[in-house]
Amino acid sequence: MRTVSGIEVTTVSTTAQFPVGGVFSVAQPGTDLPPSVWRYVKCVTTALAAGDLASYLLTTDGLGKSHVLKSLATAGHKASIAGVAQHAIALLSYGFIQIGGVGVVKVAGTPAVGIGLVDSGTTGVAAAAADVTKGIIGMNMVVGNSGAAVTCIITLEQ
């Protein structure tokens, strides 16, 4: 069970159960895996599914760092990616997205093992890093299957 201050990281609620925007680390006891790092957010404009890249909502009121939507259909820089959903988060609900450690990421194409991933320009999906100037968001750990969520090391801690 992965919990943050007594809250399971898969908990989704229409009311905030934790400080929105907060970042927390969860150890992986008994393994050689790095800790999982999570950010608590509010999902706005689109629901998220497991493996979806989540982008920051661009706002002028300061809420953008804690309000997210599925990544846009235009490839963005790593700095625009807030994290990766590891479970469904309904529209206008609060939940944790992963920003570090081993998790699943939806990919386009069939990236090989050990290939860096970037935002693909397809809504919510990563791709092999042909353009590393966008910033690597993670590294693929298994051969990708286009459109599927594959196991990756996520490297979005900021």
C-alpha positions, -999 to +999 in steps of 0.1 A: +000+000+000+014+034-010+002+061+015+011+097+020+003+109+056-024+082+059-040+088+025-036+061-002-021+076-033-049+062-054-076+082-034-096+105-056-121+129-041-142+160-051-129+177-020-092+183-012-079+157+012-044+171+013-026+204+006-031+210-032+002+213-049+021+194-022+049+171-032+057+140-011+079+110-014+069+074-006+096+047+001+096+014-017+106-009+013+122-042+005+131-032-031+160-016-049+136+008-065+139+046-059+111+062-039+079+072-056+074+110-056+038+123-059+022+158-064-014+164-051-035+183-078-069+192-089-078+178-123-096+205-144-110+206-180-103+168-188-103+136-168-070+116-165-065+079-171-035+057-159-004+067-179-017+100-191+008+129-190-007+158-171+001+194-179+000+225-157-030+247-164-018+280-176-033+307-154-025+342-142-040+336-107-012+314-094-033+282-094-016+267-124+010+248-103-017+228-086-044+226-113-037+201-142-052+188-174-043+161-198-012+172-218-021+192-249-019+181-285+011+203-291+044+189-278+055+208-247+087+212-228+093+190-197+086+221-176+050+221-188+044+185-176+031+184-140+033+146-137+018+113-148-015+099-137-011+063-122-049+058-119-080+075-131-087+110-118-122+123-126-128+158-139-129+184-111-115+159-086-083+159-065-057+132-066-020+123-067+000+122-099+035+107-100+065+129-107+093+105-097+102+068-094+089+038-113+054+041-128+035+038-160+035+062-189+014+060-221+037+060-252+034+066-289+052+042-312+074+014-298+103+029-279+130+005-270+142-002-235+164+025-221+152+052-244+144+086-229+108+099-233+094+133-241+060+148-246+048+134-280+025+161-291-004+136-289-027+145-260-016+127-228+011+106-245+050+104-244+073+093-272+109+083-278+132+113-273+140+124-309+140+160-297+159+161-264+157+199-263+121+194-248+136+177-218+134+140-209+104+132-187+115+096-180+132+064-193+114+035-208+120+002-190+102-022-214+096-022-251+067+002-258+034-007-274+018+023-291-010+038-270-004+015-240+009+025-206+044+010-201+067+008-171+091+037-170+114+056-146+096+090-143+120+119-137+098+150-133+108+161-098+112+198-099 
